[in-house]
Amino acid sequence: MPNELQQQVNQLSARLEALTAEVYNNNFTSSQDFNKFTRFNTRLKVPIFAVAPTVAEIGELYANSTNGRLFVCTAANVWTLVGLQS
């Protein structure tokens, strides 16, 4: 019985290591990060609305046409002011 439990623990450990490696490789490769973020040399077109959209996904941006402020979606359907704008 103890040998069987140890085999199960070893299998689970191997699966966890494989899953961790897969997640790391898909999200944190250095060349991928540098290419995505440090060489951003294009214009970003931000949609302009008078009222915040009611449906949004995390990471979306919009500019308010009445006061010129920039907002980012920080949670599903939640808009947050970017920076310290007056």
N, C-alpha and C positions, 0 to 999 in steps of 0.2 A: 504494500500500500504506500509507504513513504517514497519508494522509487517511482511509482506511478505519479504521485503528486509532484515530485521533482521534475519529471518529464513535462508535465503540464506547465509548470512554472517556466521551464526553459523554453517551451514553445511560445508561451505568451511574451516572454522577454524578447525572443527573436522577432516576433511579429511587431512588437512595439518599436524595436530598433529600426526595422524596415520601414514602418510608417513614418517615424521621425525623420529618417533619411530622405524619404520621398517628399515630405512636406518641405524640408529644408532645401532640397534641390530645386523644387518648383518655385520657391519664393525668395530665396536668398543667395542666388549665385552672384558673385561680385560683378561679373561682366554685364549681367542683366540689369542690376541696380544702377551701375554707372551709365549705361546706355540710356536707360529710361529717364533718369533724373538730372544728370549733370550736363547733358548735351541738349537740353530743351531750348531750341532756338527758333521757335515759331510763335506766331500770334495765337492767342487764346480768345476765341469769340464767346463772350458771356451773354446769355439771353437777358433781356431787360423786361421787367414787368412792373406794374404799379402796385400789385398785391402779390404776396408770396404764393407760389403754387401750392395747392393742397396736397399733391402727391409728389414725393421726391425720394430718391435713393441716396444713400450716403456718398458724399463726394461731389454731388452736383452743386453748381454755382448759379447765382442769379444776381443781377444788379437791380436795385429799386429805382424806378424812373422818377419818382417824386423827390427823393433826397440824395440819390447817387451812391447810396451805400451798397457794399458788396456783402453777400451772405453765402454761407456754405451749409449744406445739409449734413448735420453731424449724427443724426439718427433718423430712422425712417420717418419722414414727414415732419422733421424738426429742423428749423432754420436758425443759424447762429451768425451774428454779426462777425465779420472778419476784422481782426485788429482793433486798434483804438481810433476809430473814425469819429470825427466831430460832426 
